Amino acid sequence: MVRFPRFLTHTLSCSALAVASHSVALEAQTPTIGAAFPPSLVTSGQAEEKVTPDRVSVLVNVQTRAATAAAAAADNARRTRAVLDALARLGLSKDQLSTEGYTAYPEMNYDRPGNTPKVVGYVVTNSVRAESKRVDQAGSIIDAALGAGANMINGLSFYASSIEEPRRHAISAAVASARADAEAMAQAAGGSLGGLLELSTQGPTIPPRPMFDLAARAKVAMAEPTPINPGQQTVTVFVTARWAFVPKS
């Protein structure tokens, strides 16, 4: 039988003990999956609030045609000035009237396929946006612009100058909805709802409320005023929440 020296045996025993101690330390430091990732529930909520518009915006176009670009531009300038003067008489200031766009292009005639197109005239369009803090002026703005020489109404929209209060009401309702869903989920899963871990919100979204087709042609000015009803807008808010789930012990 081969005998090992005492010091060698002692060294091996100490090494084995050190490995065992290190293994125990690793096991103590390694967290369980349940501790690292406690169970949670994720829910979402949506809520809406109505808001009454207090602003109106009208996009008015003056479009003219002539044999030359200069003639079309001169006629357009005269009509646009008349439209601006008419809107000013309604009480709109210069800050409420702005130029949105100006285009001038040749009008081509394609009489036969393969032939070279011919210039038959020029078209000039001046777009003016009129904004008012009185929504009841919408019809008057349209009638005044058409009566002064505008021949296209390219947009009419209503909006609210401030939505902070209805937005916060919608957030509160959306969070309450998300919590109610979380409580129902927790109960159905055989546990109870714990504390809130995370909460985020998106929105608000306010769908546009156009009252006129974007390519609506102007009608002939009539004595009967244009009836306009702004209605109400809907403020929509979305929230997402994550809650702790407490299993039954």
ROGU-686016 format. One line per field, with one value per atom (N, C-alpha, C): atom name; x, y, z; residue number from 1. Coordinates in Angstrom, 1 decimal, decimal comma, m for minus. Each point is the difference from the previous one (the first is absolute). Layout:
# ROGU-686016
atome <- (CA/...)
c1 <- (X/...)
c2 <- (Y/...)
c3 <- (Z/...)
num <- (NUM/...)
This chain:
# ROGU-686016
atome <- (N/CA/C/N/CA/C/N/CA/C/N/CA/C/N/CA/C/N/CA/C/N/CA/C/N/CA/C/N/CA/C/N/CA/C/N/CA/C/N/CA/C/N/CA/C/N/CA/C/N/CA/C/N/CA/C/N/CA/C/N/CA/C/N/CA/C/N/CA/C/N/CA/C/N/CA/C/N/CA/C/N/CA/C/N/CA/C/N/CA/C/N/CA/C/N/CA/C/N/CA/C/N/CA/C/N/CA/C/N/CA/C/N/CA/C/N/CA/C/N/CA/C/N/CA/C/N/CA/C/N/CA/C/N/CA/C/N/CA/C/N/CA/C/N/CA/C/N/CA/C/N/CA/C/N/CA/C/N/CA/C/N/CA/C/N/CA/C/N/CA/C/N/CA/C/N/CA/C/N/CA/C/N/CA/C/N/CA/C/N/CA/C/N/CA/C/N/CA/C/N/CA/C/N/CA/C/N/CA/C/N/CA/C/N/CA/C/N/CA/C/N/CA/C/N/CA/C/N/CA/C/N/CA/C/N/CA/C/N/CA/C/N/CA/C/N/CA/C/N/CA/C/N/CA/C/N/CA/C/N/CA/C/N/CA/C/N/CA/C/N/CA/C/N/CA/C/N/CA/C/N/CA/C/N/CA/C/N/CA/C/N/CA/C/N/CA/C/N/CA/C/N/CA/C/N/CA/C/N/CA/C/N/CA/C/N/CA/C/N/CA/C/N/CA/C/N/CA/C/N/CA/C/N/CA/C/N/CA/C/N/CA/C/N/CA/C/N/CA/C/N/CA/C/N/CA/C/N/CA/C/N/CA/C/N/CA/C/N/CA/C/N/CA/C/N/CA/C/N/CA/C/N/CA/C/N/CA/C/N/CA/C/N/CA/C/N/CA/C/N/CA/C/N/CA/C/N/CA/C/N/CA/C/N/CA/C/N/CA/C/N/CA/C/N/CA/C/N/CA/C/N/CA/C/N/CA/C/N/CA/C/N/CA/C/N/CA/C/N/CA/C/N/CA/C/N/CA/C/N/CA/C/N/CA/C/N/CA/C/N/CA/C/N/CA/C/N/CA/C/N/CA/C/N/CA/C/N/CA/C/N/CA/C/N/CA/C/N/CA/C/N/CA/C/N/CA/C/N/CA/C/N/CA/C/N/CA/C/N/CA/C/N/CA/C/N/CA/C/N/CA/C/N/CA/C/N/CA/C/N/CA/C/N/CA/C/N/CA/C/N/CA/C/N/CA/C/N/CA/C/N/CA/C/N/CA/C/N/CA/C/N/CA/C/N/CA/C/N/CA/C/N/CA/C/N/CA/C/N/CA/C/N/CA/C/N/CA/C/N/CA/C/N/CA/C/N/CA/C/N/CA/C/N/CA/C/N/CA/C/N/CA/C/N/CA/C/N/CA/C/N/CA/C/N/CA/C/N/CA/C/N/CA/C/N/CA/C/N/CA/C/N/CA/C/N/CA/C/N/CA/C/N/CA/C/N/CA/C/N/CA/C/N/CA/C/N/CA/C/N/CA/C/N/CA/C/N/CA/C/N/CA/C/N/CA/C/N/CA/C/N/CA/C/N/CA/C/N/CA/C/N/CA/C/N/CA/C/N/CA/C/N/CA/C/N/CA/C/N/CA/C/N/CA/C/N/CA/C/N/CA/C/N/CA/C/N/CA/C/N/CA/C/N/CA/C/N/CA/C/N/CA/C/N/CA/C/N/CA/C/N/CA/C/N/CA/C/N/CA/C/N/CA/C/N/CA/C/N/CA/C/N/CA/C/N/CA/C/N/CA/C/N/CA/C/N/CA/C/N/CA/C/N/CA/C/N/CA/C/N/CA/C/N/CA/C/N/CA/C/N/CA/C/N/CA/C/N/CA/C/N/CA/C/N/CA/C/N/CA/C/N/CA/C/N/CA/C/N/CA/C/N/CA/C/N/CA/C/N/CA/C)
c1 <- (0,9/m0,9/0,9/m0,4/0,8/m0,5/0,9/m0,3/0,4/m1,0/0,3/0,4/0,9/0,4/m1,2/0,1/m1,0/m0,4/1,1/m0,3/m0,7/0,1/m0,7/m1,5/m0,3/m1,4/m0,6/0,6/m0,6/m0,3/1,0/m0,3/m1,2/m0,2/m1,1/m1,3/0,0/m1,2/m0,4/1,0/m0,3/m0,5/0,5/m0,5/m1,4/m0,3/m1,4/m1,0/0,5/m0,9/m0,2/1,1/m0,1/m1,0/0,0/m0,9/m1,4/m0,2/m1,3/m0,6/0,9/m0,4/m0,4/0,8/m0,3/m1,3/m0,3/m1,3/m1,1/0,1/m1,1/m0,2/1,1/m0,1/m0,7/0,3/m0,7/m1,4/m0,4/m1,4/m0,7/0,6/m0,6/m0,1/0,9/m0,1/m0,9/m0,3/m0,9/m1,4/m0,7/m1,4/m0,9/m1,1/m1,0/m0,7/m0,6/m0,7/m1,2/m0,7/m1,1/0,3/1,2/0,5/0,4/0,7/0,4/m1,1/m0,9/m1,2/m1,3/m0,4/m1,3/m1,1/m1,1/m1,1/m0,7/m0,4/m0,6/m1,1/m0,9/m1,1/0,2/m0,3/0,1/m1,4/m0,6/m1,3/0,1/m1,0/m0,1/m1,4/m0,1/m1,3/m0,1/m1,3/m0,3/m1,2/0,1/m1,1/m0,2/m1,2/m0,3/m0,6/0,2/m0,7/m0,4/m1,1/m0,5/0,5/0,3/0,5/m0,7/m0,4/m0,7/1,1/0,0/1,0/m0,3/1,1/m0,1/0,8/0,5/0,8/m0,5/0,1/m0,4/1,1/0,3/1,0/m0,6/0,1/m0,6/1,2/0,1/1,0/m0,7/0,3/m0,7/1,0/m0,5/0,9/m0,6/0,8/m0,3/0,8/m0,8/0,7/m0,5/1,0/m0,3/0,7/m0,5/0,6/0,1/1,0/0,2/0,9/0,1/0,9/1,4/0,4/1,4/0,1/1,2/0,2/m0,2/0,5/m0,1/m1,4/m0,8/m1,5/m0,7/0,3/m0,6/0,4/1,3/0,4/m0,6/m0,1/m0,6/m1,5/m0,7/m1,4/m0,1/0,9/0,0/0,3/0,9/0,4/m1,2/m0,7/m1,2/m1,1/m0,3/m1,0/0,4/1,3/0,4/0,0/0,3/m0,1/m1,4/m0,9/m1,4/m0,5/0,5/m0,4/0,6/1,2/0,6/m0,7/m0,4/m0,7/m1,4/m0,6/m1,3/0,1/1,0/0,2/0,4/0,8/0,3/m1,2/m1,0/m1,2/m0,8/0,3/m0,7/0,7/1,1/0,7/1,3/0,4/1,2/1,2/1,0/1,2/1,0/1,1/1,0/0,6/0,1/0,5/m0,9/m1,2/m1,0/m0,1/0,7/0,0/1,4/0,2/1,4/m0,1/1,1/0,1/0,5/m0,7/0,4/0,8/m0,3/0,7/m0,3/0,9/m0,2/0,6/m0,8/0,5/m0,4/0,9/m0,2/0,5/m0,8/0,5/m0,8/0,6/m0,7/m1,0/m1,1/m1,1/0,3/0,1/0,4/m1,2/0,1/m1,1/0,6/m0,4/0,4/m1,1/0,0/m1,1/0,1/1,2/0,1/1,2/m0,1/1,2/1,1/1,2/1,2/0,3/m1,0/0,3/0,6/0,8/0,6/m1,1/m0,1/m1,0/0,2/m1,1/0,0/m0,4/0,6/m0,4/m1,2/m1,1/m1,2/m0,3/0,8/m0,3/0,8/m0,2/0,7/m1,0/0,3/m0,8/0,8/m0,6/0,6/m0,9/0,5/m0,8/0,7/m0,8/0,4/m0,8/0,6/m0,7/0,2/m1,1/0,0/m0,7/0,6/m0,6/m0,6/m1,2/m0,7/m0,3/0,4/m0,2/m0,8/m0,9/m0,8/m0,2/m0,1/m0,3/m1,5/m0,8/m1,5/m0,4/m0,4/m0,4/m1,3/m0,8/m1,2/0,3/1,3/0,3/0,3/0,0/0,4/m0,8/m1,3/m0,8/0,2/0,2/0,2/1,3/1,0/1,3/m0,1/m0,7/m0,2/m0,7/m1,2/m0,8/0,7/0,8/0,7/1,1/0,7/1,1/m0,6/m1,0/m0,6/m0,6/m0,6/m0,6/1,0/1,3/1,0/0,9/m0,2/0,8/0,6/0,0/0,6/m0,9/0,6/m0,8/0,3/0,7/0,2/0,1/m0,7/0,2/0,7/1,2/0,8/0,1/m0,6/0,0/m0,7/m0,7/m0,6/0,1/0,6/0,2/m0,2/m0,4/m0,3/1,0/0,4/0,9/m0,1/0,5/m0,1/1,4/0,0/1,3/0,7/m0,7/0,6/m0,8/0,7/m0,7/0,6/0,7/0,7/m1,0/m1,1/m0,9/m0,7/m0,6/m0,6/1,0/1,2/1,1/0,2/0,1/0,3/m1,2/m1,2/m1,2/0,1/0,4/0,1/1,1/1,1/1,1/m0,5/m0,7/m0,5/m1,0/m0,9/m0,9/0,7/1,1/0,7/0,8/0,6/0,7/m1,0/m1,1/m1,0/m0,5/m0,1/m0,4/1,1/1,3/1,1/0,1/m0,3/0,1/m1,2/m1,2/m1,1/0,3/0,6/0,4/1,1/0,9/1,1/m0,6/m0,9/m0,6/m0,8/m0,7/m0,7/0,9/1,1/1,0/0,7/0,3/0,6/m0,9/m1,3/m1,0/m0,2/0,0/m0,2/1,2/1,2/1,2/0,2/m1,0/0,1/0,9/0,2/0,8/m0,7/0,9/m0,5/0,9/m0,5/0,8/0,9/1,3/1,0/0,1/1,1/0,3/0,3/m0,2/0,4/1,5/0,4/1,5/0,4/m0,9/0,3/m1,2/0,0/m1,2/0,5/m0,6/0,3/m1,3/0,1/m1,2/0,4/m1,0/0,2/m1,2/0,2/m1,1/0,3/m1,0/m1,4/0,0/m0,9/m0,3/m1,3/0,0/m1,2/m0,2/m0,9/m0,2/m0,4/0,5/m0,4/m1,5/m0,6/m1,4/m0,2/0,3/m0,2/m1,4/m0,5/m1,4/m0,2/1,1/m0,1/0,9/m0,4/0,9/1,2/1,2/1,2/0,1/m0,9/0,0/m1,3/m0,7/m1,3/0,0/m0,7/m0,1/m0,9/0,3/m0,8/m1,3/m1,0/m1,4/m0,1/m1,1/m0,3/m0,5/0,5/m0,4/m1,5/m0,7/m1,4/m0,4/m1,2/m0,4/m0,1/m0,3/m0,2/1,4/0,3/1,3/0,3/1,2/0,4/m0,1/m0,8/m0,2/1,2/0,6/1,2/m0,3/0,2/m0,1/1,3/0,8/1,3/m0,1/m1,1/m0,2/1,1/0,4/0,9/1,2/1,1/1,1/0,2/0,7/0,2/1,5/0,4/1,3/0,2/0,9/0,2/1,4/0,0/1,3/0,1/1,2/0,4/1,0/m0,1/1,0/0,3/1,2/0,5/0,6/m0,4/0,4/0,5/1,0/0,5/m0,1/m0,7/m0,3/0,7/0,3/0,5/m1,2/0,3/m1,0/0,4/m0,9/0,2/m0,7/0,7/m0,6/m0,6/m0,9/m0,5/1,0/0,2/1,1/m0,6)
c2 <- (m1,2/1,2/1,2/1,0/1,2/1,0/0,6/0,9/1,4/1,0/1,4/0,7/0,9/0,8/0,7/0,3/0,7/1,4/0,7/1,4/0,0/m1,0/m0,1/m0,3/m0,9/m0,3/1,2/0,7/1,2/1,1/0,1/1,0/m0,4/m1,2/m0,4/0,2/m0,3/0,2/1,5/0,9/1,4/0,5/m0,5/0,4/m0,4/m1,2/m0,5/0,8/0,4/0,9/1,3/0,6/1,3/m0,1/m1,1/m0,1/m0,1/m0,8/m0,1/1,3/0,8/1,3/0,9/0,0/0,9/m0,4/m1,3/m0,5/0,5/0,0/0,5/1,5/0,7/1,4/0,4/m0,8/0,3/m0,3/m1,1/m0,3/1,1/0,6/1,0/1,3/0,3/1,2/m0,1/m1,2/m0,1/0,1/1,1/0,2/m1,0/m0,3/m0,8/0,8/m0,7/0,7/0,8/m0,5/0,6/1,3/0,0/1,2/1,1/m0,4/1,0/0,6/m0,9/0,4/m0,3/0,9/m0,3/0,1/m0,8/0,0/1,4/0,4/1,3/m0,1/1,0/0,1/1,3/m0,1/1,2/0,2/1,2/0,3/1,4/0,3/1,3/0,6/1,3/0,6/1,1/0,3/1,1/0,8/1,3/0,8/1,2/0,5/1,2/1,1/1,2/1,2/0,9/0,6/1,0/1,4/0,7/1,4/0,8/1,2/0,9/0,9/0,0/0,8/1,5/0,8/1,5/0,7/m0,7/0,6/m0,6/0,8/m0,4/0,4/m0,8/0,3/m0,3/1,0/m0,2/0,3/m1,0/0,2/0,4/1,2/0,6/0,1/m0,4/0,1/1,0/0,8/0,8/m0,5/m0,5/m0,5/0,7/0,4/0,8/m0,6/0,3/m0,5/1,2/0,0/1,0/m0,5/0,7/m0,4/0,1/0,9/0,1/m0,1/m0,4/m0,1/1,3/1,1/1,3/0,4/m0,2/0,3/m0,8/m1,3/m0,8/0,4/0,4/0,4/1,4/0,9/1,3/m0,2/m0,8/m0,2/m0,7/m0,9/m0,7/0,9/0,9/1,0/0,9/0,4/0,9/m0,7/m1,3/m0,7/m0,4/m0,4/m0,3/1,2/1,2/1,2/0,2/m0,2/0,2/m1,0/m1,2/m1,0/0,4/0,4/0,4/1,2/0,9/1,2/m0,4/m0,9/m0,5/m0,7/m0,8/m0,7/0,9/1,1/1,0/0,7/0,2/0,7/m0,9/m1,3/m0,8/0,1/0,7/0,2/m0,9/m0,7/m0,8/0,9/m0,2/0,8/m0,6/0,7/m0,6/m1,3/m0,1/m1,2/m1,2/0,3/m1,1/m0,4/0,7/m0,3/m0,2/m1,2/m0,3/m0,7/0,2/m0,7/m1,4/m1,0/m1,4/m0,5/0,6/m0,5/0,9/m0,1/0,8/m0,8/m0,3/m0,7/0,6/m0,1/0,5/m1,1/m0,4/m1,1/0,2/m0,5/0,0/m1,0/0,3/m1,0/m0,5/m1,4/m0,6/m0,7/0,0/m0,7/m1,2/m1,2/m1,2/m0,4/0,5/m0,2/m1,4/m0,5/m1,3/m0,7/m1,3/m0,8/0,1/0,2/0,2/1,4/0,9/1,3/0,8/1,0/0,9/0,8/m0,1/0,8/1,5/0,7/1,5/0,7/1,1/0,9/0,8/m0,2/0,8/1,1/0,0/1,1/m0,3/0,8/m0,1/0,0/m0,7/m0,1/0,4/0,9/0,5/m0,2/m0,6/m0,2/0,5/0,8/0,6/m0,6/m0,6/m0,7/0,9/0,3/0,9/m0,8/0,0/m0,6/1,0/m0,1/0,9/m0,7/0,5/m0,6/1,0/m0,6/0,8/m0,6/0,8/m0,6/m0,1/0,3/m0,1/m1,0/m1,2/m1,0/0,3/1,0/0,4/0,8/0,4/0,8/m0,9/m1,3/m0,8/0,2/0,1/0,2/1,4/1,0/1,4/0,1/m0,7/0,0/m0,6/m1,1/m0,7/1,0/0,5/0,8/1,3/0,6/1,2/m0,2/m1,2/m0,3/m0,3/m0,8/m0,3/1,3/0,8/1,2/1,0/m0,1/1,0/m0,5/m1,3/m0,4/m1,4/m0,6/m1,3/m1,0/m1,0/m1,0/m1,5/m0,2/m1,3/0,1/m0,9/m0,2/m1,4/0,0/m1,2/m0,7/0,7/m0,6/0,8/m0,7/0,7/m1,0/0,5/m0,9/0,8/m0,7/0,5/m0,7/0,8/m0,6/0,7/m0,6/0,6/0,6/1,2/0,6/m0,6/m0,7/m0,7/m1,3/m1,1/m1,2/m0,7/0,8/m0,5/m0,7/0,8/m0,6/m1,2/0,0/m1,3/m1,1/0,3/m1,0/m0,7/0,8/m0,6/m0,8/0,4/m0,8/m1,3/0,0/m1,2/m0,9/0,5/m0,8/m0,7/0,7/m0,6/m1,1/0,2/m1,1/m1,2/0,3/m1,1/m0,8/0,6/m0,7/m0,9/0,6/m0,8/m1,2/0,1/m1,1/m1,1/0,5/m1,0/m0,7/0,7/m0,6/m1,1/0,4/m1,0/m1,3/0,2/m1,2/m0,8/0,6/m0,6/m0,8/0,6/m0,7/m1,2/0,1/m1,2/m1,1/0,4/m1,0/m0,7/0,8/m0,6/m1,0/0,4/m0,9/m1,2/0,1/m1,2/m0,9/0,5/m0,8/m0,5/0,2/m0,6/0,8/1,2/0,9/1,3/1,0/1,3/1,0/1,2/1,1/0,7/0,1/0,7/1,4/0,6/1,4/0,3/1,3/0,4/0,1/m0,7/0,0/1,0/0,2/0,8/0,6/1,2/0,6/1,0/m0,1/0,9/0,4/1,1/0,5/0,5/m0,1/0,4/0,9/1,0/0,9/1,3/0,9/m0,3/0,0/m0,7/0,1/0,7/0,9/0,8/m0,1/m0,8/m0,1/1,3/0,3/1,3/0,0/1,2/0,1/1,0/m0,5/0,8/0,1/1,2/0,2/0,1/0,3/0,1/m1,0/m0,5/m0,8/0,8/m0,7/0,7/0,6/m0,4/0,5/0,6/0,5/0,5/1,3/0,1/1,2/1,0/1,2/1,1/0,1/0,3/0,2/1,4/0,4/1,3/0,7/1,2/0,6/0,3/m0,3/0,1/0,8/0,5/0,9/m0,9/m1,3/m0,9/m0,3/0,3/m0,3/m1,5/m0,4/m1,4/m0,5/m1,0/m0,6/m0,9/0,2/m0,8/m0,4/m1,3/m0,4/m0,7/0,6/m0,6/m1,3/m0,3/m1,2/m0,1/m1,2/m0,2/m0,9/0,1/m0,9/m1,0/m1,1/m1,1/m0,1/0,1/m0,1/m1,5/m0,7/m1,4/m0,2/m0,8/m0,2/m1,5/m0,5/m1,4/m0,1/m1,0/m0,3/m1,4/m0,3/m1,4/m0,1/m1,0/m0,2/m1,4/m0,1/m1,3/m0,1/m1,0/m0,2/m1,2/m0,1/m1,2/m0,9/m1,3/m1,0/m0,8/m0,1/m0,7/m1,3/m1,1/m1,4/m0,3/m0,8/m0,5/m0,9/0,3/m0,7/m1,4)
c3 <- (0,0/0,0/0,0/m0,8/m0,1/1,0/0,8/1,0/m0,4/0,1/m0,3/1,2/m0,1/1,1/0,6/1,3/0,8/m0,6/m0,4/m0,4/m1,3/m0,9/m1,3/0,3/0,9/0,4/0,6/0,8/0,6/m1,1/m1,0/m1,0/m0,9/m0,3/m0,8/0,8/1,3/0,8/0,0/0,1/0,1/m1,3/m1,2/m1,3/m0,2/0,4/m0,1/0,8/1,2/0,8/m0,6/m0,6/m0,7/m1,1/m0,8/m1,1/0,5/1,0/0,6/0,5/0,7/0,5/m1,1/m1,1/m1,2/m0,6/m0,1/m0,6/0,9/1,3/0,8/m0,1/m0,2/m0,2/m1,3/m1,0/m1,3/0,1/0,7/0,1/0,8/1,0/0,8/m0,8/m1,0/m0,7/m1,2/m0,5/m1,2/0,4/m0,5/0,4/m0,7/0,5/m0,6/m1,1/m0,9/m1,1/0,6/1,0/0,5/0,7/0,7/0,7/m1,0/m1,1/m1,0/m0,8/m0,3/m0,9/0,7/1,0/0,7/m1,0/0,2/m0,9/m0,1/m1,2/m0,1/m1,1/m0,1/m0,9/m0,8/m1,3/m0,9/m0,5/0,2/m0,6/m0,7/m0,7/m0,7/0,2/m0,1/0,1/m1,0/m0,3/m1,0/0,5/m0,2/0,5/m1,0/0,0/m0,9/0,8/m0,5/0,6/m1,2/0,2/m1,1/0,3/m1,0/0,1/m1,0/0,3/m0,9/m0,7/m1,3/m0,7/0,2/0,2/0,1/m1,0/m1,0/m1,1/m1,3/m1,1/m1,3/m1,0/m1,0/m1,0/m1,4/m0,9/m1,3/m1,0/m1,0/m1,0/m1,3/m0,5/m1,1/m1,2/m1,1/m1,2/m1,1/m0,5/m1,2/m1,2/m0,9/m1,2/m1,3/m0,8/m1,2/m1,2/m1,2/m1,2/m1,0/m0,8/m1,0/m1,1/m1,1/m1,1/0,3/0,9/0,5/1,5/0,4/1,5/0,7/m0,6/0,6/0,2/m1,1/0,1/1,1/0,0/1,1/1,4/0,1/1,3/0,4/m0,9/0,3/0,4/m0,7/0,3/1,4/0,2/1,3/1,2/m0,2/1,0/0,4/m1,1/0,2/0,8/m0,3/0,7/1,4/0,1/1,4/0,9/m0,5/0,8/0,4/m0,9/0,4/1,0/m0,1/1,0/1,4/0,1/1,2/0,6/m0,8/0,5/0,6/m0,7/0,5/1,3/0,1/1,3/1,1/m0,3/1,0/0,5/m0,9/0,5/0,9/0,1/1,0/1,4/0,0/1,3/0,1/m1,1/0,1/m0,2/0,9/m0,1/m1,0/m0,2/m0,9/0,5/1,4/0,6/m0,3/m0,3/m0,2/m1,4/m0,9/m1,4/m0,5/m0,6/m0,5/m1,3/m0,8/m1,3/0,2/m0,5/0,2/m1,2/m1,2/m1,2/m1,2/m1,0/m1,2/m1,1/m1,1/m1,1/m1,3/m1,0/m1,4/m0,9/m1,0/m0,9/m1,3/m1,1/m1,3/m0,1/m0,7/m0,2/m1,4/m0,1/m1,3/m0,6/m1,3/m0,8/m0,7/0,3/m0,7/m0,9/m1,2/m0,9/m0,6/m0,4/m0,6/0,6/0,1/0,5/m1,0/0,6/m0,8/m0,5/0,1/m0,4/1,2/m0,4/1,0/0,8/1,3/0,7/m0,2/0,0/m0,2/1,3/0,2/1,1/m0,4/0,7/m0,3/1,0/1,1/1,0/1,2/1,0/1,3/1,1/1,1/1,1/1,3/0,7/1,2/1,2/1,1/1,2/1,2/0,8/1,2/1,1/1,0/1,1/1,3/0,6/1,2/1,1/1,2/1,1/1,0/0,3/1,0/1,2/1,2/1,3/0,9/0,7/0,9/1,4/1,0/1,3/0,3/m1,0/0,0/m1,0/0,5/m0,9/m0,8/0,6/m0,7/m1,2/m0,2/m1,2/m1,2/0,1/m1,1/m1,3/0,2/m1,2/m0,6/0,9/m0,5/m0,7/0,4/m0,7/m1,4/m0,1/m1,3/m0,9/0,5/m0,9/m0,4/0,9/m0,3/m1,1/0,2/m0,9/m1,4/m0,1/m1,3/m0,7/0,8/m0,5/m0,6/0,6/m0,4/m1,2/m0,4/m1,1/0,1/1,2/0,2/m0,7/m0,6/m0,7/0,4/1,1/0,5/1,6/0,6/1,5/0,2/0,3/0,1/1,4/0,9/1,4/1,0/0,9/1,1/1,2/1,1/1,1/1,3/1,1/1,3/1,0/1,0/1,0/1,3/1,0/1,4/0,3/0,6/0,3/1,2/0,8/1,2/0,3/0,1/0,3/1,3/0,8/1,2/1,0/0,3/1,0/m0,5/m1,2/m0,4/m0,2/m0,4/m0,1/1,3/1,1/1,3/0,5/m0,3/0,4/m0,8/m1,3/m0,7/0,5/0,4/0,6/1,3/0,8/1,3/m0,3/m1,0/m0,3/m0,7/m0,8/m0,6/1,0/1,0/1,0/0,8/0,4/0,7/m0,8/m1,3/m0,8/0,0/m0,1/0,0/1,3/1,1/1,3/0,2/m0,5/0,1/m0,8/m1,1/m0,8/0,7/0,7/0,7/1,2/0,7/1,1/m0,4/m1,2/m0,5/m0,4/m0,6/m0,4/1,2/1,0/1,2/0,7/0,1/0,7/m0,8/m1,4/m0,8/0,1/0,2/0,1/1,4/0,9/1,3/1,0/m0,2/0,9/0,2/0,3/0,3/m0,7/m0,2/m0,6/0,9/m0,4/0,9/m0,4/0,3/m0,3/m1,4/m0,4/m1,4/m0,2/m1,1/m0,3/m1,0/m1,0/m1,1/m0,7/m0,4/m0,7/m1,0/m1,2/m1,1/m0,7/m0,7/m0,7/m1,4/m0,9/m1,4/m0,3/m0,9/m0,4/0,7/m0,1/m0,6/m1,5/m0,5/m1,5/m0,2/m0,9/m0,3/m1,5/m0,5/m1,4/m0,6/m1,2/m0,6/m0,3/0,0/m0,2/m1,2/m1,2/m1,2/m0,4/m0,3/m0,3/m1,5/m0,8/m1,4/m0,7/m1,1/m0,8/m0,4/0,0/m0,2/m1,4/m0,9/m1,4/m0,3/1,0/m0,2/m0,8/m1,1/m0,8/0,7/m0,2/0,6/m0,7/0,8/m0,6/m0,2/m0,8/m0,3/1,3/0,3/1,2/0,0/1,1/0,1/1,2/0,0/1,2/1,2/m0,2/1,2/0,5/1,3/0,6/0,1/m0,1/0,0/1,5/0,2/1,3/0,4/1,1/0,5/1,4/0,3/1,4/0,4/0,9/0,4/0,7/0,8/0,7/1,2/0,3/1,0/m0,5/0,7/m0,3/1,1/m0,4/1,0/0,3/1,3/0,4/0,5/m0,6/0,3/0,6/1,2/0,7/0,2/m0,2/0,3/1,1/0,9/1,0/0,0/0,4/0,2/1,4/0,8/1,4/0,2/0,9/0,5/1,5/0,5/1,4/0,5/1,3/0,6/0,3/m0,2/0,2/1,3/0,9/1,3/0,0/m0,2/0,0/1,4/0,1/1,3/0,7/1,3/0,7/0,4)
num <- (1/1/1/2/2/2/3/3/3/4/4/4/5/5/5/6/6/6/7/7/7/8/8/8/9/9/9/10/10/10/11/11/11/12/12/12/13/13/13/14/14/14/15/15/15/16/16/16/17/17/17/18/18/18/19/19/19/20/20/20/21/21/21/22/22/22/23/23/23/24/24/24/25/25/25/26/26/26/27/27/27/28/28/28/29/29/29/30/30/30/31/31/31/32/32/32/33/33/33/34/34/34/35/35/35/36/36/36/37/37/37/38/38/38/39/39/39/40/40/40/41/41/41/42/42/42/43/43/43/44/44/44/45/45/45/46/46/46/47/47/47/48/48/48/49/49/49/50/50/50/51/51/51/52/52/52/53/53/53/54/54/54/55/55/55/56/56/56/57/57/57/58/58/58/59/59/59/60/60/60/61/61/61/62/62/62/63/63/63/64/64/64/65/65/65/66/66/66/67/67/67/68/68/68/69/69/69/70/70/70/71/71/71/72/72/72/73/73/73/74/74/74/75/75/75/76/76/76/77/77/77/78/78/78/79/79/79/80/80/80/81/81/81/82/82/82/83/83/83/84/84/84/85/85/85/86/86/86/87/87/87/88/88/88/89/89/89/90/90/90/91/91/91/92/92/92/93/93/93/94/94/94/95/95/95/96/96/96/97/97/97/98/98/98/99/99/99/100/100/100/101/101/101/102/102/102/103/103/103/104/104/104/105/105/105/106/106/106/107/107/107/108/108/108/109/109/109/110/110/110/111/111/111/112/112/112/113/113/113/114/114/114/115/115/115/116/116/116/117/117/117/118/118/118/119/119/119/120/120/120/121/121/121/122/122/122/123/123/123/124/124/124/125/125/125/126/126/126/127/127/127/128/128/128/129/129/129/130/130/130/131/131/131/132/132/132/133/133/133/134/134/134/135/135/135/136/136/136/137/137/137/138/138/138/139/139/139/140/140/140/141/141/141/142/142/142/143/143/143/144/144/144/145/145/145/146/146/146/147/147/147/148/148/148/149/149/149/150/150/150/151/151/151/152/152/152/153/153/153/154/154/154/155/155/155/156/156/156/157/157/157/158/158/158/159/159/159/160/160/160/161/161/161/162/162/162/163/163/163/164/164/164/165/165/165/166/166/166/167/167/167/168/168/168/169/169/169/170/170/170/171/171/171/172/172/172/173/173/173/174/174/174/175/175/175/176/176/176/177/177/177/178/178/178/179/179/179/180/180/180/181/181/181/182/182/182/183/183/183/184/184/184/185/185/185/186/186/186/187/187/187/188/188/188/189/189/189/190/190/190/191/191/191/192/192/192/193/193/193/194/194/194/195/195/195/196/196/196/197/197/197/198/198/198/199/199/199/200/200/200/201/201/201/202/202/202/203/203/203/204/204/204/205/205/205/206/206/206/207/207/207/208/208/208/209/209/209/210/210/210/211/211/211/212/212/212/213/213/213/214/214/214/215/215/215/216/216/216/217/217/217/218/218/218/219/219/219/220/220/220/221/221/221/222/222/222/223/223/223/224/224/224/225/225/225/226/226/226/227/227/227/228/228/228/229/229/229/230/230/230/231/231/231/232/232/232/233/233/233/234/234/234/235/235/235/236/236/236/237/237/237/238/238/238/239/239/239/240/240/240/241/241/241/242/242/242/243/243/243/244/244/244/245/245/245/246/246/246/247/247/247/248/248/248/249/249/249)
